[in-house]
Structure formats: structure tokens, C-alpha cells
């Protein structure tokens, strides 16, 4: 993978700004991400391209904000599937998103 799992400069900035609230920010991101993945799963299952686009776009933004660049990149690809209403690659992209999210969650859990 060419992109780092987490951008350490983004995390450093967040830690500096959030100080003691940084763990809460991470917890909120992880919880919110699970909800976003559920929404993506539902939108893909029902073949609702606009919902796929919107959910992927929103998730991409939160991933970028947290420095999860590879995860944001996968969300961008899924967003494009929704934008063009070409959902054939969506299930595989969702699987990749779920795997990358699991890896990102582990990195956050390790501190």
C-alpha cells in the first residue's frame, strides 16, 4: 500500500488541539465509522447509488480528518461508484473498506 495507514502529522495536530479530549475524538470516530459502514452496506444492498455516494463522501471526509488516508482513498473510489451509478465494484470496495477500518481501529487501539 503506497499510502500510510495513518498520517502522523494529522494525528499530532489533532492531539495538540484536542489535548485530553483526543481519546474521546478517536472513540467517536470509531463508533461513527461503524455506523457509516452499516449505511454503506445497506445502500449497496439496495443498489441506491445516491445513498452510496453520500455515505461514502461523508465517511471519506471523516477519515481524512482523522488522518486515515488509505481508508479515505477507498471511500473516494466507492463515492465515485455511487456518483456514476456503477455499483458493480461496490461490494469489493466495501470489503476493502471494512478490512482497512479494522486495521485502522487496531492502530488506534494500540495508541
TINU-841389 format. One record per atom (N, C-alpha, C): atom name; residue in one letter; residue number from 1; z, y, x; chain. Coordinates in steps of 0.1 Angstrom, whole numbers, plus 5000, padded with zeros to 4 digits. Last residue first. Layout:
<nodes>
node name = CA resn = A resi = NUM z = Z y = Y x = X chain = A;
...
</nodes>
This chain:
<nodes>
node name = N resn = X resi = 111 z = 5205 y = 5028 x = 4973 chain = A;
node name = CA resn = X resi = 111 z = 5209 y = 5041 x = 4977 chain = A;
node name = C resn = X resi = 111 z = 5201 y = 5047 x = 4987 chain = A;
node name = N resn = X resi = 110 z = 5198 y = 5006 x = 4961 chain = A;
node name = CA resn = X resi = 110 z = 5203 y = 5004 x = 4975 chain = A;
node name = C resn = X resi = 110 z = 5208 y = 5018 x = 4980 chain = A;
node name = N resn = X resi = 109 z = 5187 y = 5015 x = 4938 chain = A;
node name = CA resn = X resi = 109 z = 5200 y = 5008 x = 4937 chain = A;
node name = C resn = X resi = 109 z = 5206 y = 5006 x = 4951 chain = A;
node name = N resn = X resi = 108 z = 5163 y = 5025 x = 4947 chain = A;
node name = CA resn = X resi = 108 z = 5173 y = 5035 x = 4942 chain = A;
node name = C resn = X resi = 108 z = 5187 y = 5028 x = 4941 chain = A;
node name = N resn = X resi = 107 z = 5150 y = 5001 x = 4953 chain = A;
node name = CA resn = X resi = 107 z = 5152 y = 5011 x = 4963 chain = A;
node name = C resn = X resi = 107 z = 5163 y = 5021 x = 4959 chain = A;
node name = N resn = X resi = 106 z = 5150 y = 4989 x = 4927 chain = A;
node name = CA resn = X resi = 106 z = 5157 y = 4983 x = 4938 chain = A;
node name = C resn = X resi = 106 z = 5160 y = 4993 x = 4949 chain = A;
node name = N resn = X resi = 105 z = 5132 y = 5007 x = 4914 chain = A;
node name = CA resn = X resi = 105 z = 5146 y = 5005 x = 4909 chain = A;
node name = C resn = X resi = 105 z = 5155 y = 4999 x = 4920 chain = A;
node name = N resn = X resi = 104 z = 5109 y = 5001 x = 4928 chain = A;
node name = CA resn = X resi = 104 z = 5115 y = 5015 x = 4929 chain = A;
node name = C resn = X resi = 104 z = 5129 y = 5014 x = 4925 chain = A;
node name = N resn = X resi = 103 z = 5104 y = 4975 x = 4919 chain = A;
node name = CA resn = X resi = 103 z = 5107 y = 4978 x = 4934 chain = A;
node name = C resn = X resi = 103 z = 5113 y = 4991 x = 4936 chain = A;
node name = N resn = X resi = 102 z = 5101 y = 4979 x = 4892 chain = A;
node name = CA resn = X resi = 102 z = 5111 y = 4971 x = 4897 chain = A;
node name = C resn = X resi = 102 z = 5115 y = 4973 x = 4911 chain = A;
node name = N resn = X resi = 101 z = 5078 y = 4996 x = 4894 chain = A;
node name = CA resn = X resi = 101 z = 5090 y = 5001 x = 4888 chain = A;
node name = C resn = X resi = 101 z = 5102 y = 4993 x = 4893 chain = A;
node name = N resn = X resi = 100 z = 5060 y = 4977 x = 4903 chain = A;
node name = CA resn = X resi = 100 z = 5063 y = 4988 x = 4911 chain = A;
node name = C resn = X resi = 100 z = 5076 y = 4995 x = 4907 chain = A;
node name = N resn = X resi = 99 z = 5059 y = 4960 x = 4880 chain = A;
node name = CA resn = X resi = 99 z = 5063 y = 4955 x = 4893 chain = A;
node name = C resn = X resi = 99 z = 5067 y = 4966 x = 4903 chain = A;
node name = N resn = X resi = 98 z = 5050 y = 4977 x = 4860 chain = A;
node name = CA resn = X resi = 98 z = 5063 y = 4971 x = 4859 chain = A;
node name = C resn = X resi = 98 z = 5068 y = 4965 x = 4872 chain = A;
node name = N resn = X resi = 97 z = 5025 y = 4984 x = 4871 chain = A;
node name = CA resn = X resi = 97 z = 5035 y = 4995 x = 4869 chain = A;
node name = C resn = X resi = 97 z = 5049 y = 4988 x = 4868 chain = A;
node name = N resn = X resi = 96 z = 5012 y = 4959 x = 4870 chain = A;
node name = CA resn = X resi = 96 z = 5014 y = 4966 x = 4883 chain = A;
node name = C resn = X resi = 96 z = 5025 y = 4976 x = 4882 chain = A;
node name = N resn = X resi = 95 z = 5011 y = 4957 x = 4842 chain = A;
node name = CA resn = X resi = 95 z = 5018 y = 4947 x = 4850 chain = A;
node name = C resn = X resi = 95 z = 5022 y = 4952 x = 4864 chain = A;
node name = N resn = X resi = 94 z = 4995 y = 4978 x = 4836 chain = A;
node name = CA resn = X resi = 94 z = 5009 y = 4978 x = 4831 chain = A;
node name = C resn = X resi = 94 z = 5017 y = 4968 x = 4839 chain = A;
node name = N resn = X resi = 93 z = 4971 y = 4969 x = 4848 chain = A;
node name = CA resn = X resi = 93 z = 4978 y = 4981 x = 4853 chain = A;
node name = C resn = X resi = 93 z = 4992 y = 4982 x = 4849 chain = A;
node name = N resn = X resi = 92 z = 4966 y = 4948 x = 4831 chain = A;
node name = CA resn = X resi = 92 z = 4969 y = 4945 x = 4845 chain = A;
node name = C resn = X resi = 92 z = 4975 y = 4957 x = 4852 chain = A;
node name = N resn = X resi = 91 z = 4962 y = 4961 x = 4806 chain = A;
node name = CA resn = X resi = 91 z = 4973 y = 4951 x = 4808 chain = A;
node name = C resn = X resi = 91 z = 4976 y = 4948 x = 4823 chain = A;
node name = N resn = X resi = 90 z = 4940 y = 4980 x = 4813 chain = A;
node name = CA resn = X resi = 90 z = 4953 y = 4984 x = 4810 chain = A;
node name = C resn = X resi = 90 z = 4964 y = 4973 x = 4811 chain = A;
node name = N resn = X resi = 89 z = 4913 y = 4973 x = 4816 chain = A;
node name = CA resn = X resi = 89 z = 4922 y = 4972 x = 4827 chain = A;
node name = C resn = X resi = 89 z = 4937 y = 4974 x = 4825 chain = A;
node name = N resn = X resi = 88 z = 4904 y = 4979 x = 4789 chain = A;
node name = CA resn = X resi = 88 z = 4903 y = 4966 x = 4794 chain = A;
node name = C resn = X resi = 88 z = 4913 y = 4964 x = 4806 chain = A;
node name = N resn = X resi = 87 z = 4903 y = 5004 x = 4777 chain = A;
node name = CA resn = X resi = 87 z = 4917 y = 4998 x = 4779 chain = A;
node name = C resn = X resi = 87 z = 4916 y = 4984 x = 4785 chain = A;
node name = N resn = X resi = 86 z = 4889 y = 5032 x = 4776 chain = A;
node name = CA resn = X resi = 86 z = 4885 y = 5019 x = 4782 chain = A;
node name = C resn = X resi = 86 z = 4898 y = 5012 x = 4786 chain = A;
node name = N resn = X resi = 85 z = 4893 y = 5058 x = 4768 chain = A;
node name = CA resn = X resi = 85 z = 4894 y = 5047 x = 4758 chain = A;
node name = C resn = X resi = 85 z = 4888 y = 5034 x = 4763 chain = A;
node name = N resn = X resi = 84 z = 4897 y = 5077 x = 4786 chain = A;
node name = CA resn = X resi = 84 z = 4883 y = 5073 x = 4784 chain = A;
node name = C resn = X resi = 84 z = 4882 y = 5062 x = 4773 chain = A;
node name = N resn = X resi = 83 z = 4924 y = 5080 x = 4785 chain = A;
node name = CA resn = X resi = 83 z = 4916 y = 5091 x = 4783 chain = A;
node name = C resn = X resi = 83 z = 4901 y = 5088 x = 4780 chain = A;
node name = N resn = X resi = 82 z = 4933 y = 5054 x = 4792 chain = A;
node name = CA resn = X resi = 82 z = 4935 y = 5060 x = 4778 chain = A;
node name = C resn = X resi = 82 z = 4926 y = 5071 x = 4775 chain = A;
node name = N resn = X resi = 81 z = 4925 y = 5053 x = 4818 chain = A;
node name = CA resn = X resi = 81 z = 4920 y = 5043 x = 4809 chain = A;
node name = C resn = X resi = 81 z = 4922 y = 5048 x = 4794 chain = A;
node name = N resn = X resi = 80 z = 4940 y = 5075 x = 4828 chain = A;
node name = CA resn = X resi = 80 z = 4925 y = 5076 x = 4828 chain = A;
node name = C resn = X resi = 80 z = 4919 y = 5065 x = 4818 chain = A;
node name = N resn = X resi = 79 z = 4965 y = 5064 x = 4827 chain = A;
node name = CA resn = X resi = 79 z = 4962 y = 5076 x = 4819 chain = A;
node name = C resn = X resi = 79 z = 4947 y = 5077 x = 4818 chain = A;
node name = N resn = X resi = 78 z = 4963 y = 5044 x = 4846 chain = A;
node name = CA resn = X resi = 78 z = 4964 y = 5040 x = 4832 chain = A;
node name = C resn = X resi = 78 z = 4961 y = 5052 x = 4823 chain = A;
node name = N resn = X resi = 77 z = 4961 y = 5060 x = 4869 chain = A;
node name = CA resn = X resi = 77 z = 4950 y = 5051 x = 4866 chain = A;
node name = C resn = X resi = 77 z = 4951 y = 5047 x = 4851 chain = A;
node name = N resn = X resi = 76 z = 4986 y = 5073 x = 4868 chain = A;
node name = CA resn = X resi = 76 z = 4974 y = 5081 x = 4867 chain = A;
node name = C resn = X resi = 76 z = 4962 y = 5072 x = 4863 chain = A;
node name = N resn = X resi = 75 z = 5003 y = 5051 x = 4872 chain = A;
node name = CA resn = X resi = 75 z = 5003 y = 5058 x = 4859 chain = A;
node name = C resn = X resi = 75 z = 4990 y = 5066 x = 4857 chain = A;
node name = N resn = X resi = 74 z = 4997 y = 5047 x = 4899 chain = A;
node name = CA resn = X resi = 74 z = 4994 y = 5036 x = 4889 chain = A;
node name = C resn = X resi = 74 z = 4993 y = 5042 x = 4875 chain = A;
node name = N resn = X resi = 73 z = 5008 y = 5070 x = 4909 chain = A;
node name = CA resn = X resi = 73 z = 4994 y = 5067 x = 4911 chain = A;
node name = C resn = X resi = 73 z = 4989 y = 5057 x = 4901 chain = A;
node name = N resn = X resi = 72 z = 5035 y = 5067 x = 4903 chain = A;
node name = CA resn = X resi = 72 z = 5027 y = 5078 x = 4897 chain = A;
node name = C resn = X resi = 72 z = 5012 y = 5076 x = 4898 chain = A;
node name = N resn = X resi = 71 z = 5040 y = 5046 x = 4921 chain = A;
node name = CA resn = X resi = 71 z = 5042 y = 5044 x = 4906 chain = A;
node name = C resn = X resi = 71 z = 5034 y = 5055 x = 4899 chain = A;
node name = N resn = X resi = 70 z = 5036 y = 5059 x = 4945 chain = A;
node name = CA resn = X resi = 70 z = 5028 y = 5048 x = 4941 chain = A;
node name = C resn = X resi = 70 z = 5028 y = 5045 x = 4926 chain = A;
node name = N resn = X resi = 69 z = 5057 y = 5080 x = 4943 chain = A;
node name = CA resn = X resi = 69 z = 5042 y = 5083 x = 4944 chain = A;
node name = C resn = X resi = 69 z = 5033 y = 5071 x = 4940 chain = A;
node name = N resn = X resi = 68 z = 5083 y = 5090 x = 4933 chain = A;
node name = CA resn = X resi = 68 z = 5078 y = 5076 x = 4932 chain = A;
node name = C resn = X resi = 68 z = 5063 y = 5077 x = 4932 chain = A;
node name = N resn = X resi = 67 z = 5096 y = 5114 x = 4932 chain = A;
node name = CA resn = X resi = 67 z = 5090 y = 5110 x = 4945 chain = A;
node name = C resn = X resi = 67 z = 5085 y = 5096 x = 4945 chain = A;
node name = N resn = X resi = 66 z = 5103 y = 5124 x = 4908 chain = A;
node name = CA resn = X resi = 66 z = 5113 y = 5116 x = 4915 chain = A;
node name = C resn = X resi = 66 z = 5108 y = 5111 x = 4928 chain = A;
node name = N resn = X resi = 65 z = 5080 y = 5137 x = 4899 chain = A;
node name = CA resn = X resi = 65 z = 5092 y = 5145 x = 4901 chain = A;
node name = C resn = X resi = 65 z = 5102 y = 5138 x = 4909 chain = A;
node name = N resn = X resi = 64 z = 5063 y = 5114 x = 4896 chain = A;
node name = CA resn = X resi = 64 z = 5060 y = 5124 x = 4906 chain = A;
node name = C resn = X resi = 64 z = 5073 y = 5132 x = 4910 chain = A;
node name = N resn = X resi = 63 z = 5076 y = 5103 x = 4874 chain = A;
node name = CA resn = X resi = 63 z = 5075 y = 5095 x = 4886 chain = A;
node name = C resn = X resi = 63 z = 5073 y = 5105 x = 4898 chain = A;
node name = N resn = X resi = 62 z = 5071 y = 5122 x = 4855 chain = A;
node name = CA resn = X resi = 62 z = 5085 y = 5119 x = 4858 chain = A;
node name = C resn = X resi = 62 z = 5085 y = 5112 x = 4872 chain = A;
node name = N resn = X resi = 61 z = 5043 y = 5121 x = 4854 chain = A;
node name = CA resn = X resi = 61 z = 5050 y = 5133 x = 4857 chain = A;
node name = C resn = X resi = 61 z = 5064 y = 5131 x = 4862 chain = A;
node name = N resn = X resi = 60 z = 5038 y = 5095 x = 4845 chain = A;
node name = CA resn = X resi = 60 z = 5033 y = 5100 x = 4858 chain = A;
node name = C resn = X resi = 60 z = 5040 y = 5112 x = 4863 chain = A;
node name = N resn = X resi = 59 z = 5048 y = 5096 x = 4819 chain = A;
node name = CA resn = X resi = 59 z = 5055 y = 5088 x = 4829 chain = A;
node name = C resn = X resi = 59 z = 5051 y = 5092 x = 4843 chain = A;
node name = N resn = X resi = 58 z = 5029 y = 5113 x = 4807 chain = A;
node name = CA resn = X resi = 58 z = 5043 y = 5117 x = 4808 chain = A;
node name = C resn = X resi = 58 z = 5051 y = 5109 x = 4818 chain = A;
node name = N resn = X resi = 57 z = 5006 y = 5097 x = 4810 chain = A;
node name = CA resn = X resi = 57 z = 5007 y = 5110 x = 4816 chain = A;
node name = C resn = X resi = 57 z = 5021 y = 5115 x = 4817 chain = A;
node name = N resn = X resi = 56 z = 5013 y = 5074 x = 4795 chain = A;
node name = CA resn = X resi = 56 z = 5010 y = 5073 x = 4810 chain = A;
node name = C resn = X resi = 56 z = 5011 y = 5087 x = 4817 chain = A;
node name = N resn = X resi = 55 z = 5015 y = 5086 x = 4770 chain = A;
node name = CA resn = X resi = 55 z = 5027 y = 5079 x = 4776 chain = A;
node name = C resn = X resi = 55 z = 5025 y = 5078 x = 4791 chain = A;
node name = N resn = X resi = 54 z = 4988 y = 5095 x = 4766 chain = A;
node name = CA resn = X resi = 54 z = 5000 y = 5104 x = 4765 chain = A;
node name = C resn = X resi = 54 z = 5012 y = 5098 x = 4772 chain = A;
node name = N resn = X resi = 53 z = 4972 y = 5072 x = 4769 chain = A;
node name = CA resn = X resi = 53 z = 4970 y = 5084 x = 4777 chain = A;
node name = C resn = X resi = 53 z = 4983 y = 5092 x = 4778 chain = A;
node name = N resn = X resi = 52 z = 4983 y = 5056 x = 4749 chain = A;
node name = CA resn = X resi = 52 z = 4983 y = 5051 x = 4762 chain = A;
node name = C resn = X resi = 52 z = 4982 y = 5063 x = 4772 chain = A;
node name = N resn = X resi = 51 z = 4976 y = 5071 x = 4727 chain = A;
node name = CA resn = X resi = 51 z = 4991 y = 5069 x = 4730 chain = A;
node name = C resn = X resi = 51 z = 4992 y = 5064 x = 4744 chain = A;
node name = N resn = X resi = 50 z = 4948 y = 5070 x = 4728 chain = A;
node name = CA resn = X resi = 50 z = 4955 y = 5083 x = 4729 chain = A;
node name = C resn = X resi = 50 z = 4970 y = 5082 x = 4733 chain = A;
node name = N resn = X resi = 49 z = 4944 y = 5041 x = 4724 chain = A;
node name = CA resn = X resi = 49 z = 4941 y = 5048 x = 4737 chain = A;
node name = C resn = X resi = 49 z = 4948 y = 5062 x = 4738 chain = A;
node name = N resn = X resi = 48 z = 4959 y = 5016 x = 4712 chain = A;
node name = CA resn = X resi = 48 z = 4959 y = 5031 x = 4708 chain = A;
node name = C resn = X resi = 48 z = 4957 y = 5039 x = 4721 chain = A;
node name = N resn = X resi = 47 z = 4962 y = 4988 x = 4711 chain = A;
node name = CA resn = X resi = 47 z = 4950 y = 4994 x = 4715 chain = A;
node name = C resn = X resi = 47 z = 4948 y = 5009 x = 4711 chain = A;
node name = N resn = X resi = 46 z = 4986 y = 4976 x = 4708 chain = A;
node name = CA resn = X resi = 46 z = 4979 y = 4981 x = 4695 chain = A;
node name = C resn = X resi = 46 z = 4966 y = 4988 x = 4698 chain = A;
node name = N resn = X resi = 45 z = 4992 y = 4971 x = 4734 chain = A;
node name = CA resn = X resi = 45 z = 4992 y = 4960 x = 4725 chain = A;
node name = C resn = X resi = 45 z = 4984 y = 4964 x = 4712 chain = A;
node name = N resn = X resi = 44 z = 4994 y = 4997 x = 4744 chain = A;
node name = CA resn = X resi = 44 z = 4983 y = 4988 x = 4749 chain = A;
node name = C resn = X resi = 44 z = 4981 y = 4977 x = 4739 chain = A;
node name = N resn = X resi = 43 z = 5016 y = 5007 x = 4730 chain = A;
node name = CA resn = X resi = 43 z = 5003 y = 5014 x = 4729 chain = A;
node name = C resn = X resi = 43 z = 4992 y = 5005 x = 4733 chain = A;
node name = N resn = X resi = 42 z = 5036 y = 4989 x = 4740 chain = A;
node name = CA resn = X resi = 42 z = 5033 y = 4989 x = 4726 chain = A;
node name = C resn = X resi = 42 z = 5019 y = 4996 x = 4723 chain = A;
node name = N resn = X resi = 41 z = 5036 y = 4995 x = 4767 chain = A;
node name = CA resn = X resi = 41 z = 5034 y = 4982 x = 4763 chain = A;
node name = C resn = X resi = 41 z = 5029 y = 4981 x = 4748 chain = A;
node name = N resn = X resi = 40 z = 5044 y = 5022 x = 4766 chain = A;
node name = CA resn = X resi = 40 z = 5031 y = 5019 x = 4771 chain = A;
node name = C resn = X resi = 40 z = 5027 y = 5005 x = 4767 chain = A;
node name = N resn = X resi = 39 z = 5070 y = 5020 x = 4756 chain = A;
node name = CA resn = X resi = 39 z = 5060 y = 5027 x = 4748 chain = A;
node name = C resn = X resi = 39 z = 5046 y = 5023 x = 4753 chain = A;
node name = N resn = X resi = 38 z = 5081 y = 5006 x = 4777 chain = A;
node name = CA resn = X resi = 38 z = 5081 y = 4999 x = 4764 chain = A;
node name = C resn = X resi = 38 z = 5070 y = 5006 x = 4756 chain = A;
node name = N resn = X resi = 37 z = 5079 y = 5025 x = 4797 chain = A;
node name = CA resn = X resi = 37 z = 5072 y = 5013 x = 4799 chain = A;
node name = C resn = X resi = 37 z = 5071 y = 5006 x = 4785 chain = A;
node name = N resn = X resi = 36 z = 5097 y = 5044 x = 4786 chain = A;
node name = CA resn = X resi = 36 z = 5083 y = 5048 x = 4788 chain = A;
node name = C resn = X resi = 36 z = 5074 y = 5035 x = 4790 chain = A;
node name = N resn = X resi = 35 z = 5121 y = 5030 x = 4788 chain = A;
node name = CA resn = X resi = 35 z = 5116 y = 5034 x = 4775 chain = A;
node name = C resn = X resi = 35 z = 5101 y = 5037 x = 4776 chain = A;
node name = N resn = X resi = 34 z = 5123 y = 5029 x = 4816 chain = A;
node name = CA resn = X resi = 34 z = 5122 y = 5016 x = 4808 chain = A;
node name = C resn = X resi = 34 z = 5117 y = 5019 x = 4794 chain = A;
node name = N resn = X resi = 33 z = 5125 y = 5056 x = 4822 chain = A;
node name = CA resn = X resi = 33 z = 5113 y = 5048 x = 4826 chain = A;
node name = C resn = X resi = 33 z = 5112 y = 5035 x = 4818 chain = A;
node name = N resn = X resi = 32 z = 5151 y = 5062 x = 4813 chain = A;
node name = CA resn = X resi = 32 z = 5139 y = 5068 x = 4806 chain = A;
node name = C resn = X resi = 32 z = 5126 y = 5060 x = 4810 chain = A;
node name = N resn = X resi = 31 z = 5165 y = 5048 x = 4832 chain = A;
node name = CA resn = X resi = 31 z = 5166 y = 5044 x = 4818 chain = A;
node name = C resn = X resi = 31 z = 5154 y = 5050 x = 4810 chain = A;
node name = N resn = X resi = 30 z = 5157 y = 5061 x = 4856 chain = A;
node name = CA resn = X resi = 30 z = 5156 y = 5046 x = 4854 chain = A;
node name = C resn = X resi = 30 z = 5156 y = 5042 x = 4840 chain = A;
node name = N resn = X resi = 29 z = 5165 y = 5087 x = 4851 chain = A;
node name = CA resn = X resi = 29 z = 5151 y = 5084 x = 4854 chain = A;
node name = C resn = X resi = 29 z = 5148 y = 5069 x = 4851 chain = A;
node name = N resn = X resi = 28 z = 5193 y = 5085 x = 4848 chain = A;
node name = CA resn = X resi = 28 z = 5184 y = 5089 x = 4837 chain = A;
node name = C resn = X resi = 28 z = 5170 y = 5086 x = 4839 chain = A;
node name = N resn = X resi = 27 z = 5199 y = 5076 x = 4874 chain = A;
node name = CA resn = X resi = 27 z = 5202 y = 5068 x = 4863 chain = A;
node name = C resn = X resi = 27 z = 5194 y = 5072 x = 4850 chain = A;
node name = N resn = X resi = 26 z = 5191 y = 5099 x = 4888 chain = A;
node name = CA resn = X resi = 26 z = 5185 y = 5086 x = 4891 chain = A;
node name = C resn = X resi = 26 z = 5187 y = 5077 x = 4879 chain = A;
node name = N resn = X resi = 25 z = 5209 y = 5118 x = 4877 chain = A;
node name = CA resn = X resi = 25 z = 5194 y = 5120 x = 4876 chain = A;
node name = C resn = X resi = 25 z = 5187 y = 5107 x = 4878 chain = A;
node name = N resn = X resi = 24 z = 5233 y = 5107 x = 4885 chain = A;
node name = CA resn = X resi = 24 z = 5230 y = 5108 x = 4871 chain = A;
node name = C resn = X resi = 24 z = 5215 y = 5110 x = 4869 chain = A;
node name = N resn = X resi = 23 z = 5231 y = 5111 x = 4913 chain = A;
node name = CA resn = X resi = 23 z = 5232 y = 5097 x = 4908 chain = A;
node name = C resn = X resi = 23 z = 5229 y = 5097 x = 4893 chain = A;
node name = N resn = X resi = 22 z = 5231 y = 5140 x = 4914 chain = A;
node name = CA resn = X resi = 22 z = 5219 y = 5132 x = 4918 chain = A;
node name = C resn = X resi = 22 z = 5220 y = 5118 x = 4912 chain = A;
node name = N resn = X resi = 21 z = 5253 y = 5155 x = 4910 chain = A;
node name = CA resn = X resi = 21 z = 5246 y = 5150 x = 4898 chain = A;
node name = C resn = X resi = 21 z = 5234 y = 5142 x = 4901 chain = A;
node name = N resn = X resi = 20 z = 5261 y = 5165 x = 4934 chain = A;
node name = CA resn = X resi = 20 z = 5269 y = 5154 x = 4929 chain = A;
node name = C resn = X resi = 20 z = 5262 y = 5148 x = 4916 chain = A;
node name = N resn = X resi = 19 z = 5230 y = 5178 x = 4940 chain = A;
node name = CA resn = X resi = 19 z = 5243 y = 5176 x = 4946 chain = A;
node name = C resn = X resi = 19 z = 5249 y = 5163 x = 4940 chain = A;
node name = N resn = X resi = 18 z = 5206 y = 5189 x = 4932 chain = A;
node name = CA resn = X resi = 18 z = 5214 y = 5182 x = 4922 chain = A;
node name = C resn = X resi = 18 z = 5228 y = 5179 x = 4927 chain = A;
node name = N resn = X resi = 17 z = 5195 y = 5200 x = 4956 chain = A;
node name = CA resn = X resi = 17 z = 5196 y = 5208 x = 4944 chain = A;
node name = C resn = X resi = 17 z = 5206 y = 5202 x = 4934 chain = A;
node name = N resn = X resi = 16 z = 5196 y = 5178 x = 4974 chain = A;
node name = CA resn = X resi = 16 z = 5202 y = 5191 x = 4977 chain = A;
node name = C resn = X resi = 16 z = 5204 y = 5200 x = 4965 chain = A;
node name = N resn = X resi = 15 z = 5183 y = 5158 x = 4960 chain = A;
node name = CA resn = X resi = 15 z = 5197 y = 5156 x = 4964 chain = A;
node name = C resn = X resi = 15 z = 5204 y = 5169 x = 4967 chain = A;
node name = N resn = X resi = 14 z = 5157 y = 5169 x = 4959 chain = A;
node name = CA resn = X resi = 14 z = 5165 y = 5167 x = 4947 chain = A;
node name = C resn = X resi = 14 z = 5180 y = 5165 x = 4950 chain = A;
node name = N resn = X resi = 13 z = 5151 y = 5170 x = 4987 chain = A;
node name = CA resn = X resi = 13 z = 5152 y = 5182 x = 4979 chain = A;
node name = C resn = X resi = 13 z = 5160 y = 5180 x = 4966 chain = A;
node name = N resn = X resi = 12 z = 5151 y = 5142 x = 4992 chain = A;
node name = CA resn = X resi = 12 z = 5160 y = 5151 x = 4999 chain = A;
node name = C resn = X resi = 12 z = 5162 y = 5164 x = 4992 chain = A;
node name = N resn = X resi = 11 z = 5130 y = 5133 x = 4976 chain = A;
node name = CA resn = X resi = 11 z = 5144 y = 5129 x = 4973 chain = A;
node name = C resn = X resi = 11 z = 5154 y = 5138 x = 4980 chain = A;
node name = N resn = X resi = 10 z = 5109 y = 5146 x = 4988 chain = A;
node name = CA resn = X resi = 10 z = 5112 y = 5149 x = 4974 chain = A;
node name = C resn = X resi = 10 z = 5126 y = 5145 x = 4971 chain = A;
node name = N resn = X resi = 9 z = 5110 y = 5133 x = 5013 chain = A;
node name = CA resn = X resi = 9 z = 5112 y = 5148 x = 5012 chain = A;
node name = C resn = X resi = 9 z = 5115 y = 5152 x = 4998 chain = A;
node name = N resn = X resi = 8 z = 5105 y = 5106 x = 5007 chain = A;
node name = CA resn = X resi = 8 z = 5119 y = 5110 x = 5011 chain = A;
node name = C resn = X resi = 8 z = 5121 y = 5125 x = 5011 chain = A;
node name = N resn = X resi = 7 z = 5089 y = 5092 x = 4982 chain = A;
node name = CA resn = X resi = 7 z = 5088 y = 5103 x = 4991 chain = A;
node name = C resn = X resi = 7 z = 5101 y = 5108 x = 4994 chain = A;
node name = N resn = X resi = 6 z = 5088 y = 5057 x = 4979 chain = A;
node name = CA resn = X resi = 6 z = 5095 y = 5069 x = 4975 chain = A;
node name = C resn = X resi = 6 z = 5093 y = 5080 x = 4986 chain = A;
node name = N resn = X resi = 5 z = 5067 y = 5041 x = 4989 chain = A;
node name = CA resn = X resi = 5 z = 5073 y = 5038 x = 4976 chain = A;
node name = C resn = X resi = 5 z = 5080 y = 5050 x = 4970 chain = A;
node name = N resn = X resi = 4 z = 5038 y = 5058 x = 5003 chain = A;
node name = CA resn = X resi = 4 z = 5052 y = 5053 x = 5004 chain = A;
node name = C resn = X resi = 4 z = 5057 y = 5050 x = 4990 chain = A;
node name = N resn = X resi = 3 z = 5004 y = 5045 x = 5000 chain = A;
node name = CA resn = X resi = 3 z = 5014 y = 5055 x = 4997 chain = A;
node name = C resn = X resi = 3 z = 5028 y = 5049 x = 4999 chain = A;
node name = N resn = X resi = 2 z = 4991 y = 5021 x = 5007 chain = A;
node name = CA resn = X resi = 2 z = 4989 y = 5033 x = 5016 chain = A;
node name = C resn = X resi = 2 z = 5000 y = 5044 x = 5013 chain = A;
node name = N resn = X resi = 1 z = 5000 y = 4988 x = 5009 chain = A;
node name = CA resn = X resi = 1 z = 5000 y = 5000 x = 5000 chain = A;
node name = C resn = X resi = 1 z = 5000 y = 5012 x = 5009 chain = A;
</nodes>
